[in-house]
Amino acid sequence: MQRTTLLKLLALSTTLALAPTLAAAQAYPARPIKIIVPAPPGGAIDTIARVVGDRIGASMGQAVVVDNRPGASNNLGTEVLAKSAPDGYTIGIVGGSHNINKYLFKNLGWDPEKSFEPIVYTHEVPLVFAIYPQIPAKTLPELVAWMKAHPADAKVATSGRGSAQEMAAEMFRLASGAPMLLVPYKGSSAAHPDLLAGRTVLYIDTISAIQAQAKAGNVRAVAVSTRQRSKSLPDVPTASEQGFRDYDANSNGGFLAPAGTPKAIVARLNAEINAALKLPDVRSKLEAAGIEIQGGTPQEYAALIKSDLDKWGKVVKQAGIQPD
């Protein structure tokens, strides 16, 4: 009898302890939600935040506001997200640099796994090997041969420290043995003029940023970086198809919440975002921007983050890149 009474009291105390959290989750959201984008307007993660934010705002009955916080290789906005209140009213979306910057910067102010609760893996943006069209190379093996024959001219544009484009170029340099000189720029808009003029000969850029130039013939798209061909450029073979069998690089990411956000709120956001990603108008807008739509559970996104951290950590170590 005493044991039964004790068990009942323990169950009651547990229920009372959880009551505020359950009530908060049931009432959520009671005010507008903010999505932090650690990048300027116009890019892939900004596009996803705005398109998906509009739809989940409508379905959840609250305004969703996008807050762009660019700077410091996407670290500035990501740190703001990490230090936000874990109440579901501030979430964020990250891209490829999220799982790379851990190895490139000594004092981030956040950890890609410990500082966040994964909500959902939203996207993958394939990268395109775009070359200066006067280079007489139509395949990756031909490009590597040309670089080895012209090492002084083998200048490769990147989007700067910590970018997926930089890591993709480092991975290709390691895989090919080509004598590449990486030249950092502040994003695609800064890198394109030098590629179009032949001052650099290769830029491994996102499809969303380079596909217009490729379709216009201003650059030659010779490969995509992912295991599968891109829906946006289906005639362009993958690097794997051209002999680089283990090559797999992309700019991917998803939505995160600050660590400690209640699981019930994370589950609600996961369900809302997954539902939005399945809507035909959402899919058409994102796919038109070269974005490959994903989705899934928080646990699946957490596993992807861990896998990417392992992959990029090996690339950084093999390339001998030292953190700033």
Rosetta blueprint (number, residue, H / E / L):
1 M L
2 Q H
3 R H
4 T H
5 T H
6 L H
7 L H
8 K H
9 L H
10 L H
11 A H
12 L H
13 S H
14 T H
15 T H
16 L H
17 A H
18 L H
19 A H
20 P H
21 T H
22 L H
23 A H
24 A H
25 A H
26 Q H
27 A H
28 Y L
29 P L
30 A L
31 R L
32 P L
33 I E
34 K E
35 I E
36 I E
37 V E
38 P L
39 A L
40 P L
41 P L
42 G L
43 G L
44 A H
45 I H
46 D H
47 T H
48 I H
49 A H
50 R H
51 V H
52 V H
53 G H
54 D H
55 R H
56 I H
57 G H
58 A H
59 S H
60 M H
61 G L
62 Q L
63 A L
64 V E
65 V E
66 V E
67 D E
68 N E
69 R L
70 P L
71 G L
72 A L
73 S L
74 N L
75 N H
76 L H
77 G H
78 T H
79 E H
80 V H
81 L H
82 A H
83 K L
84 S L
85 A L
86 P L
87 D L
88 G L
89 Y L
90 T E
91 I E
92 G E
93 I E
94 V E
95 G L
96 G H
97 S H
98 H H
99 N H
100 I L
101 N H
102 K H
103 Y H
104 L L
105 F L
106 K L
107 N L
108 L L
109 G L
110 W L
111 D L
112 P L
113 E L
114 K L
115 S L
116 F E
117 E E
118 P E
119 I E
120 V E
121 Y E
122 T E
123 H E
124 E E
125 V E
126 P E
127 L E
128 V E
129 F E
130 A E
131 I E
132 Y L
133 P L
134 Q L
135 I L
136 P L
137 A L
138 K L
139 T L
140 L H
141 P H
142 E H
143 L H
144 V H
145 A H
146 W H
147 M H
148 K H
149 A H
150 H L
151 P H
152 A H
153 D H
154 A L
155 K E
156 V E
157 A E
158 T E
159 S L
160 G L
161 R L
162 G L
163 S L
164 A H
165 Q H
166 E H
167 M H
168 A H
169 A H
170 E H
171 M H
172 F H
173 R H
174 L H
175 A H
176 S H
177 G L
178 A L
179 P L
180 M L
181 L E
182 L E
183 V E
184 P E
185 Y L
186 K L
187 G L
188 S H
189 S H
190 A H
191 A H
192 H H
193 P H
194 D H
195 L H
196 L H
197 A H
198 G L
199 R L
200 T L
201 V L
202 L E
203 Y E
204 I E
205 D E
206 T E
207 I H
208 S H
209 A H
210 I H
211 Q H
212 A H
213 Q H
214 A H
215 K H
216 A L
217 G L
218 N L
219 V L
220 R E
221 A E
222 V E
223 A E
224 V E
225 S L
226 T L
227 R L
228 Q L
229 R L
230 S L
231 K L
232 S L
233 L L
234 P L
235 D L
236 V L
237 P L
238 T E
239 A L
240 S H
241 E H
242 Q H
243 G L
244 F L
245 R L
246 D L
247 Y L
248 D L
249 A L
250 N E
251 S E
252 N E
253 G E
254 G E
255 F E
256 L E
257 A E
258 P E
259 A L
260 G L
261 T L
262 P L
263 K H
264 A H
265 I H
266 V H
267 A H
268 R H
269 L H
270 N H
271 A H
272 E H
273 I H
274 N H
275 A H
276 A H
277 L H
278 K L
279 L L
280 P H
281 D H
282 V H
283 R H
284 S H
285 K H
286 L H
287 E H
288 A H
289 A L
290 G L
291 I L
292 E E
293 I E
294 Q L
295 G L
296 G L
297 T L
298 P H
299 Q H
300 E H
301 Y H
302 A H
303 A H
304 L H
305 I H
306 K H
307 S H
308 D H
309 L H
310 D H
311 K H
312 W H
313 G H
314 K H
315 V H
316 V H
317 K H
318 Q H
319 A H
320 G L
321 I L
322 Q L
323 P L
324 D L
